[in-house]
């Protein structure tokens, strides 16, 4: 087939071979004298792709090849492109790069996770990359071109189409659903990604498989957002009566058949069958048939008239309906499809026949007891066991003799990861941190005696017998550096840590239970202090009884004393710790002394104006991410542009509503905690 322009300067350059309903969609983006090849395809597609690309541009103009994940259907042609003279960077995620190397290409890599998920072309045009974790590769990405509002969606929005067409047609939604039910893990994984895409301005969706979507894009997004996909689901049971009983479920099946096999052929197959099918796919039972009998006889008819292939095409939908509505599997699947699949060695784990009761053996009690002290996600000792362990050690050694050291830690941005990438990605982040903690070198007298505990939520405790404050800080800093340098996380994380040892628990009259509670409370408090003083911090200086809990530390900079004091009182009512000053140089000194949670500054201040203060803060690794709020009587186009360039969060023109500025600052701090 000839290449087709799907958006301005963007071409579909695929092959005309779409056997078995599987097609691969390579795309070429041409930007002046530069070209980007996106998911070039397999070895089977190479010749057609090369000819299509050559008909548009000289292949030597290809400077970047984007690979959304490492599967062979989109990436295996890479060494052939290199042999044909294409000299380009491979643009991908580092996890994909690890596997892509096995295709044997020597092209250099541009790792998007190290480049803020952006690629700048020579013209200044920016391509943005959107993570799609586990859809269906752990670090799958998509590419968004804001210039044409085109999303290159990788496997998302794809479909397997018997009669392929480049543009999505009337039946594409059902075909897309069928593909995702089989290839995507769950709604829990897909929903947060789709909700993120729904906030973007997308006019065209160009998937790796299936057809290009250019009309009613929100409809397809809504369909995937609500789709219960994955064959290993344990969904909430739905009301069969509200779905229209078995006839209602069969209506869903018939409409899926219309999309996959063609409406006319389906109507012909079901003619004179136990069901009456309307022109749009509505199913009504024949008189005298029970509703469950209708369900069984329908699939018997399909098997009898069209064979196992049609049944297998419907299997993912039938599996979902059986799980959702708590109804029996059609008998023909168990008697025919399951056994036939078993005979060819392709039986899926969720479809196996139940093991006879005589072959089942109860789990040993000891195993059950073990799992009550182990966190199943990380396989580390859990919080309950940590408390029991500390109590027994204190009881055995005596309150005054038990010397210990603990590093309490918690992932700072786990809530943001869960919200952006989904709970599965959050669990993976916690699991990866556990892996790093296991690799902490153990030296000296404590060798092989250090323990790691998993706290509830996203917290951990690293336990060192006889650990001094100096040793604990050294290990904690090593952990912090390892986390900062690691690339195993789906996105960068930071960890706040609090150091606790026997010196922190000074009351010798505490019972073992009370001593353990004091250790725990002190550790969690120090983690909170570390987080509020800048995150990614090891905190060991403050004892619990010397610390007063606040909502955060603010700095207000203004030459107007009345404004400073009014604003200070408003924040102190909300338990914020507030410092004030009247010039930029003093403000910078206070920031460097102790990092604030936010800075509220007047623009026109002496020694260093508001813009100059912000510029100096941006030059500091510690202060560059501190939220900065600017206030001034002056506000014009030039000052607004300067504020945007300095990443100033909000710019208020005086006079302002005090309640508004308090609300904005509170929202910023709450968001960052």
N, C-alpha and C positions, 0 to 999 in steps of 0.2 A: 504493500500500500504506500501511497505517497504521504509525506508529512502533512499535518493539518495544524494551522495556527489556531490555538484555543483561546489565546488572549494576546494583547499587543506584544509582539516579540517573543512569544512563548509557543513552542511547537510540540505536538505529539509526534514522536519519531519511532513508533513501534512497528512490529511485524504484523503481517496479515494472517499469521498462523495462530488460531485460537482453538486448537484441538482440545477436546474434553472440557470445554467451558473455561479453561484457564488461559487468560491473556495477561501479558506484562506490558505496562505502559511506561516506557522511557520518555523523558521530556527534555527539550533543549531550550534554554533561555539565552537569547541573544541581546547583548547590551553594548552597542557600539562595536568596537573592535574586540570585544571579549565575549566568550560564550561559557555557559555553565551546563553540564550534562547531569541530569538528575535520574538516579536509579537506572543505569544503562541497560540492565537486563542480563539474561543468561548467555551461555555459550551458544545456545540454539538461536538466539535472537541477534547475535553479533553482526552477521553479514547484512541483514536488513537495516539494522540501526545505523551501521556505518554508511550505507548508501543514502539513507534518509538525511543523516547529518551532513554528509558531503554535498548534498543538493542544496543546502541552506548556507553553510559556512565552510571555510577551510578548517578541518579538524584540529589544525595546529592552533586555532584561536581558542580552543577549549582550555581554560586556565584552572577550572575547578570541576571535580566530579563529586557530586553529593550522593552519599550512600546512607539511606535512612536506617538500615540495619544490615546484618551480614549475610542474609539468606542467599543461596545460590541463584534463585530466580531473578534477583535484581543486581547481584554483585559478581557473579562468576565470570562475566565477560571482561573484567578489569585487565587481566594480563594480555588478552587479545587486543584491547585498545592500546595498551602500552607498546605491544609489538608493531601495531599499525602506525606508530609515530606520535601518538597522543602523549604529550608531556604536561601533566596537570597535577594539582594537589588532590588528594582524596579527603573530602570534607565529611567527617563523621564523628561519632562519640567514641571516647577511648575504649569502651567495652566492645564496641563493634570492631574497632581497629585490631584488637587482639586476635579476632577470628578471621578478619579479612586478609590478614597477612598470609594465611595458609593457602590462598589462591595463587601465591607465587609472584605477586606484583612487587616492583621496587619503587613505585611512585611514593613521593613524600606525603605526610599526613598533616592535615589541619584539624586539630581536635576542638570541637565546638565548646566542650565543657571548660576549656582553658581560655576561650575567647569570648566569654560573656554571651555565648549562644548567638553570635552574630557573625556575618561575613560581609565585609565591605568590598564592593567591586571597584574597578579603576575609576568609574564615573562618579563614585560617591554613593551609588545605590546600595542600600542595605538589605540583605536577606536575613531574616530572623528565624531562629530554630525553636521549635516548641517540643518539649519532652512529652512522650506518650508511653510512660513506663508500663511494661508487660503487655503492650498492645502491638505485636505480640512478643516482642523481645524486651528484656529488662530495661535497656536504655534506648529504645526506639525513639527516633526524632521525626518531626515533620518540618517542612520549610514554608515560610510565609513571605511572599513578595508584596509589600505594601503598595508598590508602584502600580500593580495591576489587580490588587486585592485577590491574589490567587494563593490558595493553600495546596501545597503538594503533600498529601495526607498519608503517604505510605500505605499501610494495610487498612487504616481506618477508612470507612466509606467505600471499601472495596466490595466486590461480588464475583461469583463464578457464574458466567452467563453462557447458556447453550448457544444462543443465536446472538453473538456479540455485536454491539454498535458502539461507536465512540461516545455518543451523547446519551445520558441517562434518559430512559423512556418511562412510560406509564407504570410498568411493572418493576421498575428498578428498586423501589423501596423494599418490596418483599424479598427480592433476590439478595439485597444488601443485608437484610436481617438474617437470612439463612446462613450467609457467609460468616457473620459475626457470632451467631449462636454456636458455630462449630469451631471457630478459630480464636475467639477472644475469651478471657478467663471468667469475667463476671461483671455485673452491673456496677459493683462497688469499685472496680478498677476503671471502667470506661467512663462512668458518670462525671468525675471531677475534670477529666480532660475535655469532655464535650462541653461542660459548663464554662470552662475557660475559653474554648473556641467560640462559644455563643456571644462572648463579650467583644470579639474581634470583628472587624469590618471585612467580611469575606464574600466575594461575588462569584468565585469559581472554585470548585474543589476538584483536584486532579489526583485520583488515587493510583496506587501501584497496580491494582487489579480492578477489573470492571470498567465502568464508564465515567466520563467526566460529567460532573454536576454543575450546571450553570443556571438552572431555574429553581426557584423556591428552595434555596439552600437551607433556611431555617427548618423546613419540614423534615429534611433528612437528619438534621442535628437533633431535633426533638425525638425522632424515631429511635435513634441510638441512645439518647439519654435515658429513655424509659425501657430499653430492651433488657430483658433477663437473658443474658447470654452465658455460654459455658455449659458443658455437659456435666460438670461436677457440682452443680448448684444444689443447695438445700433451701429453696425459696419458702417464703411465708405462704401458707396454703390459702388459696382463693376460693370464693364461694361458687360452686358449680351452677347453682340455680341462677345466680346473677349473670352468669355467662351464657345463659340460654340452654343449660343442660348439654347433653352430648351433641345435639344438633348445632348448638352454638360453637362448640369446639370444632366440629367437622366443617363448619363454615370457614373457620380460620385455616383449616387444612386445605380445603378446596381452593381458597384464594391464593395460598402459597403455591398450589399446583398450577393455577392459571399462570402465575409469574414464571415458574420453572419449566413447565411442559407446554404451555400454550393453551389458551382458553378453548379453542375449537376442539383440539384433540382431547382435552379433559372431559368436555361435555359429551363427546362421542363415546369415550370409555365408560362413563357413568350412565349412559343411556340404558334404560330398562334394568337399573340396579336397585338395591334396597333403599336408595335415597332419591329424593327429588331435588334437583339443583336448579336454582334460578339463574337468570342471565348474569347477575353480578356475583354469583357464588353462594347465595343463601341456601342452606340445607334444611329440608323438612322431612320428617320420617314418614314412611308409608304406614297406612292404617294397620293396626294389629302388631306392629313391631315395638318391643320395649326399647327404651332409650339406650341402655347398655348393649342390647343386642344389635342395635343400629351401629354402634361404635365398632363392634367386632366384625359385622358383616361388611361394613364399608372397606376395611383393610383386606379382608378376604377377597373382595371383588377386585381391588387394585392388584393384589398378588396374582389372581387368576388371569386377569386380562393383560397386565403389563409386566409382570414378573418382579424379581427381587430388586432391579435397579430403581424402579419408581419408589418402592418401599424405602430403600436406603437413602434416597434424596429427601424423604420426609422424616427421617429418623430423628434429626436434631429437634425439629418442632414437636414431634410426638413425645420425645423425652421430656421436653420442657413442660408440655401440657400435663403429662402424667405426674410430674413433680409438683407443679403448681396447684393442681386440683385434687391430688390424692386419689386418682382413679387407676384402675389396673392397666398394665401394658396390653395392647392388642395381642391376642394369642398367637397370631401369625408371626409376630416378631420373635417370640420365644421359640416357636417351633421351626421357623425357617431361617430368618435372617441371622439370629444369634448363632445357631448351629453352623450355618454356612460360613459365617465370619470366623467362628472358632476353628473350623477346619482349615482355613487359609492363614491362621496365625495372626489375625488382626483384631482379636476381641478386645474391646476397651474394658478397662477395669471396672467401670461403673455398670457394665451390662452382664457381668457374670452371674451364673445361677447361684443361689444360696448354698453354702456348704452344709451338708447334712449334719444334723445336731450331734450325731455320734462322733463326728470328727472334730468337734469344737472342744477346746480345752480351756478351762478358766485360767485367768492370769494369776500368777503366784502373788500371794499377799505381800511379799517383800517388795515386788516390783511396784505395786500400788502405793506402798508406803514411801518408796523412793521418790515417786513423782509428787508427793505432797510437799517435799522440800526443794524441788527443782522447778525453775521457771521453764515452761515448755518451749518458749520462743528462743531463748538463748542457751538453754541447758546449763545455766549457772545456778548456784544456790540462791533461793529466793529470800525476800525480806523477813519472812517469818522465821526461817532457819537462822538468819544472821542474828536476830534478837535472842533466840535460844542459845546459839553458840556463845555469844558474848556473856550471857547470864551464867552459863556453866563454867566458862573460863574464870569469871570473877569469883564464883563460889569456890572453885577448886584452888585458885591461887591466893584468894583473899583480896579484899577491896584495895588495900594499900600496895600489894605486891604485883598486881596485874598491870604490866606495862604494855601499851598498845598504841597503834597509830592507824588512822583511817582517812582515806580521801573520799569524801562525798562528791558526787558529780552529777550533772544533769544536762541533757542536750537543750541548748537555748532555743533553737528554732524548730522543734519537733511539731508544734502546732501548725506552723506555716507549711511544713512538708506534708502533713496529713491533709490540710485544706487544699493545697495546690496539686499534689500528686496522688492522694488517696491513702487510705489506711494501710494498704499493703506495702506501699513505699515507705511509710513511717515505720512499720514493723521491720522491714529490711534494713533501714538505717540503724535501728536499735541492735539488730542482730550483727551488723557489721562492726558496730562499736564494741560489742562483746568480743568479737574476733580480734580486734586491735588490742584490747585489754589483756587477752590471753598471751599476747606476744611481748608484753612488757618484760624486759630482762630482770631476772631475780638474782641478786648477788649477795655476798657477805653471809653473815650468820643466818639471815632470814631465807636463804636459798631454799626453794621448794615449799616454803611455809606460808607464802603470801596467798591470800584468798580473794576471790572476786564474788561479790553478791549483786544480784539484780533487785533493785527496789521496785516498788509499784510505780507505774508510769514509765518515764524515760530516764530514770535515775539508776546509778550504780554506786557501789562502795568498794574501794580497793583497800584491803586489810593487810597491815604489816605488823607482825609481832615485834615488840621492842622498838617500834619506829619513832625516831626523834623528829621534831619539827623540821629540822634541816633535811633529813633523809626524805621525809614525806614531800616537802616542797620540790626537791630534786626529781623525784619520781613523777609528781604531778606535772611539772614543767615538761618532762620527757613525753608524757601522755599527750599533753596539749600540742606539742610540736608534731608528734606523729599524726594527730587528727588533722592539723592544718596542712600537712604535706601529703596526706592520703588522697587517692583518687578512687577509692572503692565506694564512696557514697554517691547517691543519685544527684545530689547537689551539695555545695559546701556546707559544713556544719561547724558550730563552735560549741564548746562545753564550758560551763562555769563550775568551779571546784572550790570546796571548802575543806580545810585541814583541821582534823580533830585528833588529839591524843590525850593520854591520861592526865596531863597537866591542866586540861580544860575542865575537868570534873574535880573541883576542889573540896567539895563537901564530903568528908570522910564518914559521915553518919548515914549516907544514902544506902538503902537496901539494894541488892543486886538488880531487882526489877527497876527501881528508880534510877539507878546508875545507867542502865541500858537506855531508858527513856531519855535521860539527860544527854547521853552521847548522840542519840538519834536527833533530838531537837536541836542540839548545837550544830550538828552537821548540816541539817536542812536549812537552818538559819544562815549559816555561812555561805551556802550556795546562793541563797536569795541576795545576800549582801554582794557577793561576787557579780551576780547578774545585774544588780542595780548600779554597780560602779563601773560597768563597761562591758560585761560579758567576756567570754574567752579569757577568763581571769582566774588565777589561783589565789584564794583569800585565806590568810592564816592569822591575821593580826588581832582580830576583835574577839573578846570573850562574850558569851551570850548575855551575861548580866551587865555588860557595858554598852550594849547596842539598843537603840530605840528604833522600832520599826517605823519606816516612813514610806510614802508612796513614790519617792524618788527625789533626787536633788536637782533643783533648777537654779539657773543663773539669770538674773534680770539686769540689763545694762541700759541705763537711761540717765541723762543729766537732770531730768525733772524729778526731784525727790518725792513730790506728791504722787506722781504716777508710779514710781518704784514701790512706795509703801502700800498704796491701794492694791496693786497687783500682788504684792507679797502676801498681804493678809488674805486675799481671795484664795491663793494656793495653799496657805498654811491651814486654812479651815479644812481642806481636803487631805491633810496629813503630808503635804510635800515639805521637804526641807529646802529653804530658799536662801540664796545669797544674792546680794546686790552690789553694784558698783557703778561708777559714773563715767568711765573712759575705757576705750578698747584695749589699751595695754594692760590695765589691771584685770580686765576680763580674761584676756589670754592667759595671764599668769595664774588666775584662779582655775581656769579650765585644765591647764597643764598639771596643776597641783592635785586635783581630783576631778576626774571626768564627770561632767554633769549629764543628767538624763535628757536635758534640752536647754537651749539658750534662747532667750527672748531679748532682742537688742533693738534699740533705736538706731536709725541710719546715721544721723548727724551727731556723733559723739567725738570728743577730742582724742588726740594722740594716735588713734587708729579707728577709722570710721567703721560702720557696720559691715560694709562690703570688705574692707581690709581685714577685719576680725575673722569673717567667714573664710576669706582666702587663706589666712594663716592656719586656721583649723583644718582646711582641706589638705594642707601640706603635711599634716601630722597623721600617722597611721592610727593613733589612738583616738583622735578627735574628728576625723573626716566624716564619720557616719553619725555624729551627734546631730539630732534634728535642730534646725536653726529657723527661728521665726523672726521676721523683720517688721518693725513698725516705724512709721514716719509720716510727717505732714506732706512730704514729697512723694508722689507716685505718678510716674509718666511712662510712656512707651520705652524709653531708654533704660530707666531704672528697673522696669519689669524684666526686660531682656537680660540685664546684668544679673538680676536675682535668679532667673531661670538657669543661666550659665553656671552659677555658683551652687546650684541644687538647694536653694533656700525653699523650705517646705511651704511656708505661708508668708504673705506680704500684706500686712494690714495698714490701711491709711488712717491716720489720726484725724478726728477722734473716732475711736472704735468702741464697740460694745464689749465691756469687760467680760460678760458672761460668755460671749462668743470666743474670745481668745483663750479663756480658761477651758472651755469645752474642746477646742481644737487641740490644745497642748495635752490635755488628759487623754484624748483619743489616740494621739501619736504615741504616748508612753504606754498606754494599755496595749496597743497593737504590737509594740516591740517586746513586751514581756513574754 
